[in-house]
Amino acid sequence: MDARKFVVASVAKVGCIPFEIDTHICAKDCVDSLNNFAKLLNSKLKSLVEDLTNSLTGSLFVYVDSYAIIEDIISNSRLYGFENIDSACCEVIGRHGGLIPCVAVSRVCPDRRKYVFWDPFHPTESVFLIAAKHQMDGGLEYVSPINIRQLVNS
């Protein structure tokens, strides 16, 4: 179909979502084994994206490191204005509100802008806005070989 510019996103830090923390009883902050699997997959994915750019002449692939972006947001949560990094804003049951998805009878936090996670699986809009900024204008720690704004303008 003649597409030449692509953005490929890695797997995020899945071991830190409320669902995984609640379903893995021994987990305190994150499920390290799941994060290690994500890192392994991401290393292979990044290599594949680089290979595709080299082998498909005229095409450009940008790798977005979603894992690094979420890791930055969680590690620097206070700087971004978050007060809760491991519980769902919209919760039903579980230590972190991660056992049942958000439904009509769920309790919703008073200010979702202070939560990293909206429900057991998904980040809040605030996290997506930060991630979008990193993807559009971020440096090599988040996007490579160029950011999305540079891709659009290339």
Chimera marker file (.cmm) of the C-alpha trace (Angstrom):
<marker_set name="trace">
<marker id="1" x="0.000" y="0.000" z="0.000" r="1" g="1" b="0" radius="0.5"/>
<marker id="2" x="3.122" y="2.120" z="-0.331" r="1" g="1" b="0" radius="0.5"/>
<marker id="3" x="3.523" y="2.998" z="3.342" r="1" g="1" b="0" radius="0.5"/>
<marker id="4" x="7.091" y="4.009" z="4.171" r="1" g="1" b="0" radius="0.5"/>
<marker id="5" x="6.972" y="5.425" z="7.707" r="1" g="1" b="0" radius="0.5"/>
<marker id="6" x="6.130" y="3.228" z="10.676" r="1" g="1" b="0" radius="0.5"/>
<marker id="7" x="5.999" y="3.528" z="14.452" r="1" g="1" b="0" radius="0.5"/>
<marker id="8" x="6.390" y="0.316" z="16.466" r="1" g="1" b="0" radius="0.5"/>
<marker id="9" x="5.740" y="0.434" z="20.205" r="1" g="1" b="0" radius="0.5"/>
<marker id="10" x="7.296" y="-1.938" z="22.700" r="1" g="1" b="0" radius="0.5"/>
<marker id="11" x="5.496" y="-3.752" z="25.496" r="1" g="1" b="0" radius="0.5"/>
<marker id="12" x="5.111" y="-1.553" z="28.564" r="1" g="1" b="0" radius="0.5"/>
<marker id="13" x="6.008" y="-2.450" z="32.137" r="1" g="1" b="0" radius="0.5"/>
<marker id="14" x="3.164" y="-4.982" z="32.411" r="1" g="1" b="0" radius="0.5"/>
<marker id="15" x="4.318" y="-6.413" z="35.726" r="1" g="1" b="0" radius="0.5"/>
<marker id="16" x="3.321" y="-3.162" z="37.418" r="1" g="1" b="0" radius="0.5"/>
<marker id="17" x="-0.353" y="-2.994" z="36.458" r="1" g="1" b="0" radius="0.5"/>
<marker id="18" x="-2.853" y="-3.428" z="39.322" r="1" g="1" b="0" radius="0.5"/>
<marker id="19" x="-4.190" y="-6.702" z="37.868" r="1" g="1" b="0" radius="0.5"/>
<marker id="20" x="-0.785" y="-8.394" z="37.947" r="1" g="1" b="0" radius="0.5"/>
<marker id="21" x="0.115" y="-7.073" z="41.392" r="1" g="1" b="0" radius="0.5"/>
<marker id="22" x="-3.209" y="-8.329" z="42.804" r="1" g="1" b="0" radius="0.5"/>
<marker id="23" x="-3.139" y="-11.727" z="41.100" r="1" g="1" b="0" radius="0.5"/>
<marker id="24" x="0.458" y="-12.434" z="42.132" r="1" g="1" b="0" radius="0.5"/>
<marker id="25" x="0.050" y="-12.544" z="45.897" r="1" g="1" b="0" radius="0.5"/>
<marker id="26" x="3.802" y="-12.355" z="46.597" r="1" g="1" b="0" radius="0.5"/>
<marker id="27" x="4.254" y="-9.186" z="44.529" r="1" g="1" b="0" radius="0.5"/>
<marker id="28" x="4.852" y="-6.006" z="46.483" r="1" g="1" b="0" radius="0.5"/>
<marker id="29" x="5.334" y="-3.307" z="43.878" r="1" g="1" b="0" radius="0.5"/>
<marker id="30" x="5.639" y="-5.133" z="40.555" r="1" g="1" b="0" radius="0.5"/>
<marker id="31" x="5.897" y="-8.663" z="39.210" r="1" g="1" b="0" radius="0.5"/>
<marker id="32" x="9.558" y="-8.799" z="38.221" r="1" g="1" b="0" radius="0.5"/>
<marker id="33" x="9.266" y="-11.974" z="36.151" r="1" g="1" b="0" radius="0.5"/>
<marker id="34" x="6.675" y="-10.365" z="33.846" r="1" g="1" b="0" radius="0.5"/>
<marker id="35" x="8.767" y="-7.235" z="33.485" r="1" g="1" b="0" radius="0.5"/>
<marker id="36" x="11.796" y="-9.370" z="32.643" r="1" g="1" b="0" radius="0.5"/>
<marker id="37" x="9.796" y="-11.142" z="29.908" r="1" g="1" b="0" radius="0.5"/>
<marker id="38" x="8.706" y="-7.756" z="28.549" r="1" g="1" b="0" radius="0.5"/>
<marker id="39" x="12.322" y="-6.522" z="28.491" r="1" g="1" b="0" radius="0.5"/>
<marker id="40" x="13.445" y="-9.658" z="26.647" r="1" g="1" b="0" radius="0.5"/>
<marker id="41" x="10.689" y="-9.310" z="24.058" r="1" g="1" b="0" radius="0.5"/>
<marker id="42" x="11.425" y="-5.603" z="23.666" r="1" g="1" b="0" radius="0.5"/>
<marker id="43" x="15.126" y="-6.204" z="23.029" r="1" g="1" b="0" radius="0.5"/>
<marker id="44" x="14.225" y="-8.596" z="20.209" r="1" g="1" b="0" radius="0.5"/>
<marker id="45" x="11.588" y="-6.196" z="18.876" r="1" g="1" b="0" radius="0.5"/>
<marker id="46" x="14.014" y="-3.264" z="18.805" r="1" g="1" b="0" radius="0.5"/>
<marker id="47" x="16.528" y="-5.378" z="16.912" r="1" g="1" b="0" radius="0.5"/>
<marker id="48" x="13.828" y="-6.412" z="14.430" r="1" g="1" b="0" radius="0.5"/>
<marker id="49" x="12.799" y="-2.788" z="13.880" r="1" g="1" b="0" radius="0.5"/>
<marker id="50" x="16.419" y="-1.832" z="13.182" r="1" g="1" b="0" radius="0.5"/>
<marker id="51" x="16.750" y="-4.753" z="10.747" r="1" g="1" b="0" radius="0.5"/>
<marker id="52" x="13.574" y="-3.712" z="8.923" r="1" g="1" b="0" radius="0.5"/>
<marker id="53" x="14.838" y="-0.162" z="8.461" r="1" g="1" b="0" radius="0.5"/>
<marker id="54" x="18.092" y="-1.511" z="7.022" r="1" g="1" b="0" radius="0.5"/>
<marker id="55" x="16.506" y="-4.114" z="4.753" r="1" g="1" b="0" radius="0.5"/>
<marker id="56" x="13.499" y="-2.179" z="3.412" r="1" g="1" b="0" radius="0.5"/>
<marker id="57" x="15.078" y="0.589" z="1.385" r="1" g="1" b="0" radius="0.5"/>
<marker id="58" x="13.095" y="3.804" z="1.514" r="1" g="1" b="0" radius="0.5"/>
<marker id="59" x="11.249" y="2.817" z="4.684" r="1" g="1" b="0" radius="0.5"/>
<marker id="60" x="11.783" y="4.230" z="8.140" r="1" g="1" b="0" radius="0.5"/>
<marker id="61" x="10.772" y="2.481" z="11.326" r="1" g="1" b="0" radius="0.5"/>
<marker id="62" x="10.679" y="4.299" z="14.661" r="1" g="1" b="0" radius="0.5"/>
<marker id="63" x="10.864" y="2.245" z="17.840" r="1" g="1" b="0" radius="0.5"/>
<marker id="64" x="8.931" y="3.629" z="20.816" r="1" g="1" b="0" radius="0.5"/>
<marker id="65" x="10.200" y="2.319" z="24.144" r="1" g="1" b="0" radius="0.5"/>
<marker id="66" x="6.899" y="2.198" z="26.049" r="1" g="1" b="0" radius="0.5"/>
<marker id="67" x="8.619" y="0.285" z="28.836" r="1" g="1" b="0" radius="0.5"/>
<marker id="68" x="11.092" y="3.142" z="29.436" r="1" g="1" b="0" radius="0.5"/>
<marker id="69" x="8.331" y="5.736" z="29.301" r="1" g="1" b="0" radius="0.5"/>
<marker id="70" x="6.181" y="3.964" z="31.908" r="1" g="1" b="0" radius="0.5"/>
<marker id="71" x="9.242" y="3.236" z="34.026" r="1" g="1" b="0" radius="0.5"/>
<marker id="72" x="10.098" y="6.950" z="33.996" r="1" g="1" b="0" radius="0.5"/>
<marker id="73" x="6.557" y="7.936" z="34.938" r="1" g="1" b="0" radius="0.5"/>
<marker id="74" x="6.445" y="5.456" z="37.828" r="1" g="1" b="0" radius="0.5"/>
<marker id="75" x="9.957" y="6.300" z="39.061" r="1" g="1" b="0" radius="0.5"/>
<marker id="76" x="9.324" y="10.040" z="38.876" r="1" g="1" b="0" radius="0.5"/>
<marker id="77" x="5.634" y="9.948" z="39.737" r="1" g="1" b="0" radius="0.5"/>
<marker id="78" x="5.747" y="12.890" z="42.167" r="1" g="1" b="0" radius="0.5"/>
<marker id="79" x="7.433" y="15.109" z="39.572" r="1" g="1" b="0" radius="0.5"/>
<marker id="80" x="4.584" y="14.323" z="37.177" r="1" g="1" b="0" radius="0.5"/>
<marker id="81" x="1.944" y="15.008" z="39.846" r="1" g="1" b="0" radius="0.5"/>
<marker id="82" x="0.926" y="11.433" z="40.595" r="1" g="1" b="0" radius="0.5"/>
<marker id="83" x="0.179" y="10.315" z="44.135" r="1" g="1" b="0" radius="0.5"/>
<marker id="84" x="-0.779" y="6.711" z="43.405" r="1" g="1" b="0" radius="0.5"/>
<marker id="85" x="1.337" y="4.496" z="41.128" r="1" g="1" b="0" radius="0.5"/>
<marker id="86" x="-0.014" y="1.008" z="41.781" r="1" g="1" b="0" radius="0.5"/>
<marker id="87" x="-3.778" y="1.110" z="42.333" r="1" g="1" b="0" radius="0.5"/>
<marker id="88" x="-6.680" y="1.509" z="39.949" r="1" g="1" b="0" radius="0.5"/>
<marker id="89" x="-8.614" y="4.757" z="40.149" r="1" g="1" b="0" radius="0.5"/>
<marker id="90" x="-11.753" y="2.844" z="39.110" r="1" g="1" b="0" radius="0.5"/>
<marker id="91" x="-11.832" y="-0.208" z="41.362" r="1" g="1" b="0" radius="0.5"/>
<marker id="92" x="-14.111" y="-2.963" z="42.578" r="1" g="1" b="0" radius="0.5"/>
<marker id="93" x="-11.992" y="-5.420" z="44.575" r="1" g="1" b="0" radius="0.5"/>
<marker id="94" x="-8.364" y="-6.332" z="45.267" r="1" g="1" b="0" radius="0.5"/>
<marker id="95" x="-5.497" y="-4.822" z="47.241" r="1" g="1" b="0" radius="0.5"/>
<marker id="96" x="-4.881" y="-2.478" z="44.313" r="1" g="1" b="0" radius="0.5"/>
<marker id="97" x="-8.310" y="-2.649" z="42.691" r="1" g="1" b="0" radius="0.5"/>
<marker id="98" x="-6.965" y="-5.065" z="40.136" r="1" g="1" b="0" radius="0.5"/>
<marker id="99" x="-9.178" y="-8.141" z="40.357" r="1" g="1" b="0" radius="0.5"/>
<marker id="100" x="-12.285" y="-6.974" z="38.494" r="1" g="1" b="0" radius="0.5"/>
<marker id="101" x="-12.464" y="-4.468" z="35.628" r="1" g="1" b="0" radius="0.5"/>
<marker id="102" x="-14.192" y="-1.137" z="36.067" r="1" g="1" b="0" radius="0.5"/>
<marker id="103" x="-18.004" y="-1.508" z="36.026" r="1" g="1" b="0" radius="0.5"/>
<marker id="104" x="-21.025" y="0.641" z="36.881" r="1" g="1" b="0" radius="0.5"/>
<marker id="105" x="-20.803" y="-0.217" z="40.608" r="1" g="1" b="0" radius="0.5"/>
<marker id="106" x="-17.060" y="0.537" z="40.859" r="1" g="1" b="0" radius="0.5"/>
<marker id="107" x="-15.630" y="3.062" z="43.262" r="1" g="1" b="0" radius="0.5"/>
<marker id="108" x="-13.919" y="5.871" z="41.412" r="1" g="1" b="0" radius="0.5"/>
<marker id="109" x="-11.131" y="7.935" z="42.976" r="1" g="1" b="0" radius="0.5"/>
<marker id="110" x="-11.841" y="11.635" z="43.564" r="1" g="1" b="0" radius="0.5"/>
<marker id="111" x="-9.061" y="12.839" z="41.206" r="1" g="1" b="0" radius="0.5"/>
<marker id="112" x="-7.968" y="10.516" z="38.406" r="1" g="1" b="0" radius="0.5"/>
<marker id="113" x="-5.146" y="12.918" z="37.468" r="1" g="1" b="0" radius="0.5"/>
<marker id="114" x="-3.277" y="11.712" z="40.569" r="1" g="1" b="0" radius="0.5"/>
<marker id="115" x="-3.379" y="8.036" z="39.536" r="1" g="1" b="0" radius="0.5"/>
<marker id="116" x="-1.133" y="6.252" z="37.077" r="1" g="1" b="0" radius="0.5"/>
<marker id="117" x="-3.759" y="3.556" z="36.418" r="1" g="1" b="0" radius="0.5"/>
<marker id="118" x="-7.393" y="4.079" z="35.519" r="1" g="1" b="0" radius="0.5"/>
<marker id="119" x="-8.464" y="0.449" z="35.897" r="1" g="1" b="0" radius="0.5"/>
<marker id="120" x="-6.718" y="-2.900" z="36.481" r="1" g="1" b="0" radius="0.5"/>
<marker id="121" x="-5.076" y="-2.757" z="33.044" r="1" g="1" b="0" radius="0.5"/>
<marker id="122" x="-4.923" y="0.737" z="31.571" r="1" g="1" b="0" radius="0.5"/>
<marker id="123" x="-3.070" y="3.946" z="32.396" r="1" g="1" b="0" radius="0.5"/>
<marker id="124" x="-4.995" y="7.161" z="32.961" r="1" g="1" b="0" radius="0.5"/>
<marker id="125" x="-5.363" y="9.910" z="30.396" r="1" g="1" b="0" radius="0.5"/>
<marker id="126" x="-2.663" y="11.875" z="32.244" r="1" g="1" b="0" radius="0.5"/>
<marker id="127" x="-0.165" y="9.049" z="31.654" r="1" g="1" b="0" radius="0.5"/>
<marker id="128" x="-1.101" y="8.842" z="27.972" r="1" g="1" b="0" radius="0.5"/>
<marker id="129" x="-0.554" y="12.595" z="27.564" r="1" g="1" b="0" radius="0.5"/>
<marker id="130" x="2.926" y="12.359" z="29.102" r="1" g="1" b="0" radius="0.5"/>
<marker id="131" x="3.720" y="9.309" z="26.974" r="1" g="1" b="0" radius="0.5"/>
<marker id="132" x="2.541" y="11.099" z="23.832" r="1" g="1" b="0" radius="0.5"/>
<marker id="133" x="4.868" y="14.032" z="24.565" r="1" g="1" b="0" radius="0.5"/>
<marker id="134" x="7.811" y="11.665" z="25.017" r="1" g="1" b="0" radius="0.5"/>
<marker id="135" x="6.952" y="9.893" z="21.760" r="1" g="1" b="0" radius="0.5"/>
<marker id="136" x="6.483" y="13.072" z="19.760" r="1" g="1" b="0" radius="0.5"/>
<marker id="137" x="9.478" y="15.042" z="20.996" r="1" g="1" b="0" radius="0.5"/>
<marker id="138" x="11.520" y="12.688" z="23.186" r="1" g="1" b="0" radius="0.5"/>
<marker id="139" x="15.143" y="11.760" z="22.867" r="1" g="1" b="0" radius="0.5"/>
<marker id="140" x="16.780" y="8.431" z="22.170" r="1" g="1" b="0" radius="0.5"/>
<marker id="141" x="15.898" y="7.129" z="25.639" r="1" g="1" b="0" radius="0.5"/>
<marker id="142" x="12.263" y="6.891" z="24.484" r="1" g="1" b="0" radius="0.5"/>
<marker id="143" x="12.230" y="6.784" z="20.669" r="1" g="1" b="0" radius="0.5"/>
<marker id="144" x="14.807" y="5.756" z="18.102" r="1" g="1" b="0" radius="0.5"/>
<marker id="145" x="16.364" y="6.433" z="15.704" r="1" g="1" b="0" radius="0.5"/>
<marker id="146" x="14.264" y="9.640" z="15.664" r="1" g="1" b="0" radius="0.5"/>
<marker id="147" x="11.115" y="10.836" z="17.441" r="1" g="1" b="0" radius="0.5"/>
<marker id="148" x="7.695" y="10.914" z="15.805" r="1" g="1" b="0" radius="0.5"/>
<marker id="149" x="7.776" y="14.645" z="15.040" r="1" g="1" b="0" radius="0.5"/>
<marker id="150" x="11.043" y="14.120" z="13.177" r="1" g="1" b="0" radius="0.5"/>
<marker id="151" x="9.528" y="11.124" z="11.390" r="1" g="1" b="0" radius="0.5"/>
<marker id="152" x="6.551" y="13.169" z="10.229" r="1" g="1" b="0" radius="0.5"/>
<marker id="153" x="8.809" y="15.945" z="9.000" r="1" g="1" b="0" radius="0.5"/>
<marker id="154" x="11.244" y="13.611" z="7.213" r="1" g="1" b="0" radius="0.5"/>
<link id1="1" id2="2" r="1" g="1" b="0" radius="0.2"/>
<link id1="2" id2="3" r="1" g="1" b="0" radius="0.2"/>
<link id1="3" id2="4" r="1" g="1" b="0" radius="0.2"/>
<link id1="4" id2="5" r="1" g="1" b="0" radius="0.2"/>
<link id1="5" id2="6" r="1" g="1" b="0" radius="0.2"/>
<link id1="6" id2="7" r="1" g="1" b="0" radius="0.2"/>
<link id1="7" id2="8" r="1" g="1" b="0" radius="0.2"/>
<link id1="8" id2="9" r="1" g="1" b="0" radius="0.2"/>
<link id1="9" id2="10" r="1" g="1" b="0" radius="0.2"/>
<link id1="10" id2="11" r="1" g="1" b="0" radius="0.2"/>
<link id1="11" id2="12" r="1" g="1" b="0" radius="0.2"/>
<link id1="12" id2="13" r="1" g="1" b="0" radius="0.2"/>
<link id1="13" id2="14" r="1" g="1" b="0" radius="0.2"/>
<link id1="14" id2="15" r="1" g="1" b="0" radius="0.2"/>
<link id1="15" id2="16" r="1" g="1" b="0" radius="0.2"/>
<link id1="16" id2="17" r="1" g="1" b="0" radius="0.2"/>
<link id1="17" id2="18" r="1" g="1" b="0" radius="0.2"/>
<link id1="18" id2="19" r="1" g="1" b="0" radius="0.2"/>
<link id1="19" id2="20" r="1" g="1" b="0" radius="0.2"/>
<link id1="20" id2="21" r="1" g="1" b="0" radius="0.2"/>
<link id1="21" id2="22" r="1" g="1" b="0" radius="0.2"/>
<link id1="22" id2="23" r="1" g="1" b="0" radius="0.2"/>
<link id1="23" id2="24" r="1" g="1" b="0" radius="0.2"/>
<link id1="24" id2="25" r="1" g="1" b="0" radius="0.2"/>
<link id1="25" id2="26" r="1" g="1" b="0" radius="0.2"/>
<link id1="26" id2="27" r="1" g="1" b="0" radius="0.2"/>
<link id1="27" id2="28" r="1" g="1" b="0" radius="0.2"/>
<link id1="28" id2="29" r="1" g="1" b="0" radius="0.2"/>
<link id1="29" id2="30" r="1" g="1" b="0" radius="0.2"/>
<link id1="30" id2="31" r="1" g="1" b="0" radius="0.2"/>
<link id1="31" id2="32" r="1" g="1" b="0" radius="0.2"/>
<link id1="32" id2="33" r="1" g="1" b="0" radius="0.2"/>
<link id1="33" id2="34" r="1" g="1" b="0" radius="0.2"/>
<link id1="34" id2="35" r="1" g="1" b="0" radius="0.2"/>
<link id1="35" id2="36" r="1" g="1" b="0" radius="0.2"/>
<link id1="36" id2="37" r="1" g="1" b="0" radius="0.2"/>
<link id1="37" id2="38" r="1" g="1" b="0" radius="0.2"/>
<link id1="38" id2="39" r="1" g="1" b="0" radius="0.2"/>
<link id1="39" id2="40" r="1" g="1" b="0" radius="0.2"/>
<link id1="40" id2="41" r="1" g="1" b="0" radius="0.2"/>
<link id1="41" id2="42" r="1" g="1" b="0" radius="0.2"/>
<link id1="42" id2="43" r="1" g="1" b="0" radius="0.2"/>
<link id1="43" id2="44" r="1" g="1" b="0" radius="0.2"/>
<link id1="44" id2="45" r="1" g="1" b="0" radius="0.2"/>
<link id1="45" id2="46" r="1" g="1" b="0" radius="0.2"/>
<link id1="46" id2="47" r="1" g="1" b="0" radius="0.2"/>
<link id1="47" id2="48" r="1" g="1" b="0" radius="0.2"/>
<link id1="48" id2="49" r="1" g="1" b="0" radius="0.2"/>
<link id1="49" id2="50" r="1" g="1" b="0" radius="0.2"/>
<link id1="50" id2="51" r="1" g="1" b="0" radius="0.2"/>
<link id1="51" id2="52" r="1" g="1" b="0" radius="0.2"/>
<link id1="52" id2="53" r="1" g="1" b="0" radius="0.2"/>
<link id1="53" id2="54" r="1" g="1" b="0" radius="0.2"/>
<link id1="54" id2="55" r="1" g="1" b="0" radius="0.2"/>
<link id1="55" id2="56" r="1" g="1" b="0" radius="0.2"/>
<link id1="56" id2="57" r="1" g="1" b="0" radius="0.2"/>
<link id1="57" id2="58" r="1" g="1" b="0" radius="0.2"/>
<link id1="58" id2="59" r="1" g="1" b="0" radius="0.2"/>
<link id1="59" id2="60" r="1" g="1" b="0" radius="0.2"/>
<link id1="60" id2="61" r="1" g="1" b="0" radius="0.2"/>
<link id1="61" id2="62" r="1" g="1" b="0" radius="0.2"/>
<link id1="62" id2="63" r="1" g="1" b="0" radius="0.2"/>
<link id1="63" id2="64" r="1" g="1" b="0" radius="0.2"/>
<link id1="64" id2="65" r="1" g="1" b="0" radius="0.2"/>
<link id1="65" id2="66" r="1" g="1" b="0" radius="0.2"/>
<link id1="66" id2="67" r="1" g="1" b="0" radius="0.2"/>
<link id1="67" id2="68" r="1" g="1" b="0" radius="0.2"/>
<link id1="68" id2="69" r="1" g="1" b="0" radius="0.2"/>
<link id1="69" id2="70" r="1" g="1" b="0" radius="0.2"/>
<link id1="70" id2="71" r="1" g="1" b="0" radius="0.2"/>
<link id1="71" id2="72" r="1" g="1" b="0" radius="0.2"/>
<link id1="72" id2="73" r="1" g="1" b="0" radius="0.2"/>
<link id1="73" id2="74" r="1" g="1" b="0" radius="0.2"/>
<link id1="74" id2="75" r="1" g="1" b="0" radius="0.2"/>
<link id1="75" id2="76" r="1" g="1" b="0" radius="0.2"/>
<link id1="76" id2="77" r="1" g="1" b="0" radius="0.2"/>
<link id1="77" id2="78" r="1" g="1" b="0" radius="0.2"/>
<link id1="78" id2="79" r="1" g="1" b="0" radius="0.2"/>
<link id1="79" id2="80" r="1" g="1" b="0" radius="0.2"/>
<link id1="80" id2="81" r="1" g="1" b="0" radius="0.2"/>
<link id1="81" id2="82" r="1" g="1" b="0" radius="0.2"/>
<link id1="82" id2="83" r="1" g="1" b="0" radius="0.2"/>
<link id1="83" id2="84" r="1" g="1" b="0" radius="0.2"/>
<link id1="84" id2="85" r="1" g="1" b="0" radius="0.2"/>
<link id1="85" id2="86" r="1" g="1" b="0" radius="0.2"/>
<link id1="86" id2="87" r="1" g="1" b="0" radius="0.2"/>
<link id1="87" id2="88" r="1" g="1" b="0" radius="0.2"/>
<link id1="88" id2="89" r="1" g="1" b="0" radius="0.2"/>
<link id1="89" id2="90" r="1" g="1" b="0" radius="0.2"/>
<link id1="90" id2="91" r="1" g="1" b="0" radius="0.2"/>
<link id1="91" id2="92" r="1" g="1" b="0" radius="0.2"/>
<link id1="92" id2="93" r="1" g="1" b="0" radius="0.2"/>
<link id1="93" id2="94" r="1" g="1" b="0" radius="0.2"/>
<link id1="94" id2="95" r="1" g="1" b="0" radius="0.2"/>
<link id1="95" id2="96" r="1" g="1" b="0" radius="0.2"/>
<link id1="96" id2="97" r="1" g="1" b="0" radius="0.2"/>
<link id1="97" id2="98" r="1" g="1" b="0" radius="0.2"/>
<link id1="98" id2="99" r="1" g="1" b="0" radius="0.2"/>
<link id1="99" id2="100" r="1" g="1" b="0" radius="0.2"/>
<link id1="100" id2="101" r="1" g="1" b="0" radius="0.2"/>
<link id1="101" id2="102" r="1" g="1" b="0" radius="0.2"/>
<link id1="102" id2="103" r="1" g="1" b="0" radius="0.2"/>
<link id1="103" id2="104" r="1" g="1" b="0" radius="0.2"/>
<link id1="104" id2="105" r="1" g="1" b="0" radius="0.2"/>
<link id1="105" id2="106" r="1" g="1" b="0" radius="0.2"/>
<link id1="106" id2="107" r="1" g="1" b="0" radius="0.2"/>
<link id1="107" id2="108" r="1" g="1" b="0" radius="0.2"/>
<link id1="108" id2="109" r="1" g="1" b="0" radius="0.2"/>
<link id1="109" id2="110" r="1" g="1" b="0" radius="0.2"/>
<link id1="110" id2="111" r="1" g="1" b="0" radius="0.2"/>
<link id1="111" id2="112" r="1" g="1" b="0" radius="0.2"/>
<link id1="112" id2="113" r="1" g="1" b="0" radius="0.2"/>
<link id1="113" id2="114" r="1" g="1" b="0" radius="0.2"/>
<link id1="114" id2="115" r="1" g="1" b="0" radius="0.2"/>
<link id1="115" id2="116" r="1" g="1" b="0" radius="0.2"/>
<link id1="116" id2="117" r="1" g="1" b="0" radius="0.2"/>
<link id1="117" id2="118" r="1" g="1" b="0" radius="0.2"/>
<link id1="118" id2="119" r="1" g="1" b="0" radius="0.2"/>
<link id1="119" id2="120" r="1" g="1" b="0" radius="0.2"/>
<link id1="120" id2="121" r="1" g="1" b="0" radius="0.2"/>
<link id1="121" id2="122" r="1" g="1" b="0" radius="0.2"/>
<link id1="122" id2="123" r="1" g="1" b="0" radius="0.2"/>
<link id1="123" id2="124" r="1" g="1" b="0" radius="0.2"/>
<link id1="124" id2="125" r="1" g="1" b="0" radius="0.2"/>
<link id1="125" id2="126" r="1" g="1" b="0" radius="0.2"/>
<link id1="126" id2="127" r="1" g="1" b="0" radius="0.2"/>
<link id1="127" id2="128" r="1" g="1" b="0" radius="0.2"/>
<link id1="128" id2="129" r="1" g="1" b="0" radius="0.2"/>
<link id1="129" id2="130" r="1" g="1" b="0" radius="0.2"/>
<link id1="130" id2="131" r="1" g="1" b="0" radius="0.2"/>
<link id1="131" id2="132" r="1" g="1" b="0" radius="0.2"/>
<link id1="132" id2="133" r="1" g="1" b="0" radius="0.2"/>
<link id1="133" id2="134" r="1" g="1" b="0" radius="0.2"/>
<link id1="134" id2="135" r="1" g="1" b="0" radius="0.2"/>
<link id1="135" id2="136" r="1" g="1" b="0" radius="0.2"/>
<link id1="136" id2="137" r="1" g="1" b="0" radius="0.2"/>
<link id1="137" id2="138" r="1" g="1" b="0" radius="0.2"/>
<link id1="138" id2="139" r="1" g="1" b="0" radius="0.2"/>
<link id1="139" id2="140" r="1" g="1" b="0" radius="0.2"/>
<link id1="140" id2="141" r="1" g="1" b="0" radius="0.2"/>
<link id1="141" id2="142" r="1" g="1" b="0" radius="0.2"/>
<link id1="142" id2="143" r="1" g="1" b="0" radius="0.2"/>
<link id1="143" id2="144" r="1" g="1" b="0" radius="0.2"/>
<link id1="144" id2="145" r="1" g="1" b="0" radius="0.2"/>
<link id1="145" id2="146" r="1" g="1" b="0" radius="0.2"/>
<link id1="146" id2="147" r="1" g="1" b="0" radius="0.2"/>
<link id1="147" id2="148" r="1" g="1" b="0" radius="0.2"/>
<link id1="148" id2="149" r="1" g="1" b="0" radius="0.2"/>
<link id1="149" id2="150" r="1" g="1" b="0" radius="0.2"/>
<link id1="150" id2="151" r="1" g="1" b="0" radius="0.2"/>
<link id1="151" id2="152" r="1" g="1" b="0" radius="0.2"/>
<link id1="152" id2="153" r="1" g="1" b="0" radius="0.2"/>
<link id1="153" id2="154" r="1" g="1" b="0" radius="0.2"/>
</marker_set>
